Amino acid sequence: MNNANQELNVVMFYRSYHFVQELKVNSFASENGGKGIGI
């Protein structure tokens, strides 16, 4: 049971981390797009 909990924690951590990374990329792109700066 403990092992299953550890795996669940890893999955949740990975998902939240990936979600934050996507938010950063989206906000960065929208900021540049709003200012008309091309990458």
C-alpha positions in Angstrom: 0.0 0.0 0.0 2.8 2.4 0.8 4.4 1.7 -2.6 1.2 2.5 -4.3 0.9 5.8 -2.4 4.4 6.7 -3.5 3.6 6.1 -7.1 0.5 8.2 -6.9 2.5 11.0 -5.3 5.0 10.8 -8.2 2.2 10.9 -10.8 0.5 13.9 -9.1 3.8 15.7 -8.8 4.6 15.1 -12.4 1.2 16.3 -13.6 1.2 19.4 -11.5 4.8 20.2 -12.6 3.9 19.7 -16.2 0.8 21.8 -15.8 2.9 24.7 -14.3 5.4 24.4 -17.2 2.5 24.7 -19.7 1.1 27.7 -17.9 4.5 29.4 -18.0 4.9 28.7 -21.8 1.4 29.9 -22.5 1.7 33.1 -20.5 5.1 33.8 -22.0 3.8 33.3 -25.6 0.7 35.4 -24.9 2.7 38.2 -23.4 5.0 38.3 -26.4 2.1 38.0 -28.8 0.3 40.8 -27.1 3.3 43.1 -27.5 3.8 42.0 -31.1 7.2 40.5 -30.5 8.0 37.6 -32.7 10.2 34.8 -31.4 
